Amino acid sequence: MPVYGGYAGLFTRNLLYTAITRACDMVVIVGREQDIKRMVENNRQSVRYTGLKILISALSGASDEIK
């Protein structure tokens, strides 16, 4: 996983956790130690507007909104 430069909002603990836990055999993190520490310390969570709930509801024909 390259950890170098880019938008600071992407350097989150959640992204690092996801990369590590989804690795099948091994994960290699390449980058500066200070950037990796910044990711570990950044517990910011963003709201994601994917529309997935609406799509599932529409495809299933459910009359009630999925919560």
mmCIF file of the C-alpha atoms, coordinates in Angstrom:
data_MODEL
# 
_entry.id   MODEL 
# 
loop_
_atom_site.group_PDB 
_atom_site.id 
_atom_site.type_symbol 
_atom_site.label_atom_id 
_atom_site.label_alt_id 
_atom_site.label_comp_id 
_atom_site.label_asym_id 
_atom_site.label_entity_id 
_atom_site.label_seq_id 
_atom_site.pdbx_PDB_ins_code 
_atom_site.Cartn_x 
_atom_site.Cartn_y 
_atom_site.Cartn_z 
_atom_site.occupancy 
_atom_site.B_iso_or_equiv 
_atom_site.pdbx_formal_charge 
_atom_site.auth_seq_id 
_atom_site.auth_comp_id 
_atom_site.auth_asym_id 
_atom_site.auth_atom_id 
_atom_site.pdbx_PDB_model_num 
ATOM 1  C CA . MET A 1 1  ? 0.000   0.000   0.000  1.00 0.00 ? 1  MET A CA 1 
ATOM 2  C CA . PRO A 1 2  ? 1.610   3.269   -1.026 1.00 0.00 ? 2  PRO A CA 1 
ATOM 3  C CA . VAL A 1 3  ? 1.307   5.979   1.629  1.00 0.00 ? 3  VAL A CA 1 
ATOM 4  C CA . TYR A 1 4  ? 2.763   9.011   -0.024 1.00 0.00 ? 4  TYR A CA 1 
ATOM 5  C CA . GLY A 1 5  ? 1.410   12.493  -0.699 1.00 0.00 ? 5  GLY A CA 1 
ATOM 6  C CA . GLY A 1 6  ? -2.098  13.195  -1.904 1.00 0.00 ? 6  GLY A CA 1 
ATOM 7  C CA . TYR A 1 7  ? -5.267  14.498  -0.333 1.00 0.00 ? 7  TYR A CA 1 
ATOM 8  C CA . ALA A 1 8  ? -4.996  14.578  3.466  1.00 0.00 ? 8  ALA A CA 1 
ATOM 9  C CA . GLY A 1 9  ? -8.621  13.448  3.829  1.00 0.00 ? 9  GLY A CA 1 
ATOM 10 C CA . LEU A 1 10 ? -7.657  10.039  2.472  1.00 0.00 ? 10 LEU A CA 1 
ATOM 11 C CA . PHE A 1 11 ? -5.036  9.432   5.129  1.00 0.00 ? 11 PHE A CA 1 
ATOM 12 C CA . THR A 1 12 ? -7.381  7.852   7.678  1.00 0.00 ? 12 THR A CA 1 
ATOM 13 C CA . ARG A 1 13 ? -7.060  5.042   10.162 1.00 0.00 ? 13 ARG A CA 1 
ATOM 14 C CA . ASN A 1 14 ? -10.055 3.366   8.539  1.00 0.00 ? 14 ASN A CA 1 
ATOM 15 C CA . LEU A 1 15 ? -8.309  3.176   5.148  1.00 0.00 ? 15 LEU A CA 1 
ATOM 16 C CA . LEU A 1 16 ? -5.174  1.722   6.729  1.00 0.00 ? 16 LEU A CA 1 
ATOM 17 C CA . TYR A 1 17 ? -7.225  -0.810  8.706  1.00 0.00 ? 17 TYR A CA 1 
ATOM 18 C CA . THR A 1 18 ? -9.112  -1.871  5.565  1.00 0.00 ? 18 THR A CA 1 
ATOM 19 C CA . ALA A 1 19 ? -5.900  -2.351  3.594  1.00 0.00 ? 19 ALA A CA 1 
ATOM 20 C CA . ILE A 1 20 ? -4.356  -4.481  6.316  1.00 0.00 ? 20 ILE A CA 1 
ATOM 21 C CA . THR A 1 21 ? -7.405  -6.638  7.055  1.00 0.00 ? 21 THR A CA 1 
ATOM 22 C CA . ARG A 1 22 ? -8.221  -7.335  3.394  1.00 0.00 ? 22 ARG A CA 1 
ATOM 23 C CA . ALA A 1 23 ? -4.745  -8.543  2.534  1.00 0.00 ? 23 ALA A CA 1 
ATOM 24 C CA . CYS A 1 24 ? -4.807  -12.274 1.900  1.00 0.00 ? 24 CYS A CA 1 
ATOM 25 C CA . ASP A 1 25 ? -1.211  -13.236 2.602  1.00 0.00 ? 25 ASP A CA 1 
ATOM 26 C CA . MET A 1 26 ? 0.829   -10.117 3.206  1.00 0.00 ? 26 MET A CA 1 
ATOM 27 C CA . VAL A 1 27 ? 0.610   -6.348  3.200  1.00 0.00 ? 27 VAL A CA 1 
ATOM 28 C CA . VAL A 1 28 ? 3.522   -4.061  2.418  1.00 0.00 ? 28 VAL A CA 1 
ATOM 29 C CA . ILE A 1 29 ? 3.167   -0.422  3.405  1.00 0.00 ? 29 ILE A CA 1 
ATOM 30 C CA . VAL A 1 30 ? 5.528   1.900   1.565  1.00 0.00 ? 30 VAL A CA 1 
ATOM 31 C CA . GLY A 1 31 ? 5.882   5.478   2.715  1.00 0.00 ? 31 GLY A CA 1 
ATOM 32 C CA . ARG A 1 32 ? 7.249   7.818   5.290  1.00 0.00 ? 32 ARG A CA 1 
ATOM 33 C CA . GLU A 1 33 ? 6.872   6.865   8.934  1.00 0.00 ? 33 GLU A CA 1 
ATOM 34 C CA . GLN A 1 34 ? 5.349   10.252  9.753  1.00 0.00 ? 34 GLN A CA 1 
ATOM 35 C CA . ASP A 1 35 ? 2.610   9.748   7.129  1.00 0.00 ? 35 ASP A CA 1 
ATOM 36 C CA . ILE A 1 36 ? 1.754   6.308   8.505  1.00 0.00 ? 36 ILE A CA 1 
ATOM 37 C CA . LYS A 1 37 ? 1.622   7.718   12.046 1.00 0.00 ? 37 LYS A CA 1 
ATOM 38 C CA . ARG A 1 38 ? -0.670  10.470  10.773 1.00 0.00 ? 38 ARG A CA 1 
ATOM 39 C CA . MET A 1 39 ? -3.023  7.802   9.390  1.00 0.00 ? 39 MET A CA 1 
ATOM 40 C CA . VAL A 1 40 ? -3.064  5.893   12.668 1.00 0.00 ? 40 VAL A CA 1 
ATOM 41 C CA . GLU A 1 41 ? -3.845  9.078   14.600 1.00 0.00 ? 41 GLU A CA 1 
ATOM 42 C CA . ASN A 1 42 ? -6.526  10.262  12.153 1.00 0.00 ? 42 ASN A CA 1 
ATOM 43 C CA . ASN A 1 43 ? -9.802  8.683   13.295 1.00 0.00 ? 43 ASN A CA 1 
ATOM 44 C CA . ARG A 1 44 ? -11.925 11.001  11.133 1.00 0.00 ? 44 ARG A CA 1 
ATOM 45 C CA . GLN A 1 45 ? -14.897 9.311   9.517  1.00 0.00 ? 45 GLN A CA 1 
ATOM 46 C CA . SER A 1 46 ? -16.681 10.794  6.554  1.00 0.00 ? 46 SER A CA 1 
ATOM 47 C CA . VAL A 1 47 ? -20.311 10.420  5.604  1.00 0.00 ? 47 VAL A CA 1 
ATOM 48 C CA . ARG A 1 48 ? -20.690 8.411   2.434  1.00 0.00 ? 48 ARG A CA 1 
ATOM 49 C CA . TYR A 1 49 ? -23.610 9.071   0.109  1.00 0.00 ? 49 TYR A CA 1 
ATOM 50 C CA . THR A 1 50 ? -23.675 5.973   -2.064 1.00 0.00 ? 50 THR A CA 1 
ATOM 51 C CA . GLY A 1 51 ? -27.403 5.582   -2.638 1.00 0.00 ? 51 GLY A CA 1 
ATOM 52 C CA . LEU A 1 52 ? -27.039 1.849   -1.978 1.00 0.00 ? 52 LEU A CA 1 
ATOM 53 C CA . LYS A 1 53 ? -30.031 1.667   0.391  1.00 0.00 ? 53 LYS A CA 1 
ATOM 54 C CA . ILE A 1 54 ? -32.294 3.294   -2.191 1.00 0.00 ? 54 ILE A CA 1 
ATOM 55 C CA . LEU A 1 55 ? -31.047 1.007   -4.970 1.00 0.00 ? 55 LEU A CA 1 
ATOM 56 C CA . ILE A 1 56 ? -31.577 -2.165  -2.928 1.00 0.00 ? 56 ILE A CA 1 
ATOM 57 C CA . SER A 1 57 ? -35.028 -1.006  -1.926 1.00 0.00 ? 57 SER A CA 1 
ATOM 58 C CA . ALA A 1 58 ? -35.969 -0.243  -5.543 1.00 0.00 ? 58 ALA A CA 1 
ATOM 59 C CA . LEU A 1 59 ? -34.615 -3.546  -6.860 1.00 0.00 ? 59 LEU A CA 1 
ATOM 60 C CA . SER A 1 60 ? -36.314 -5.614  -4.180 1.00 0.00 ? 60 SER A CA 1 
ATOM 61 C CA . GLY A 1 61 ? -39.669 -3.892  -4.679 1.00 0.00 ? 61 GLY A CA 1 
ATOM 62 C CA . ALA A 1 62 ? -39.845 -3.160  -0.975 1.00 0.00 ? 62 ALA A CA 1 
ATOM 63 C CA . SER A 1 63 ? -42.424 -0.565  -0.115 1.00 0.00 ? 63 SER A CA 1 
ATOM 64 C CA . ASP A 1 64 ? -40.703 0.474   3.122  1.00 0.00 ? 64 ASP A CA 1 
ATOM 65 C CA . GLU A 1 65 ? -37.397 2.304   3.095  1.00 0.00 ? 65 GLU A CA 1 
ATOM 66 C CA . ILE A 1 66 ? -34.454 0.200   4.288  1.00 0.00 ? 66 ILE A CA 1 
ATOM 67 C CA . LYS A 1 67 ? -32.947 1.581   7.481  1.00 0.00 ? 67 LYS A CA 1 
# 
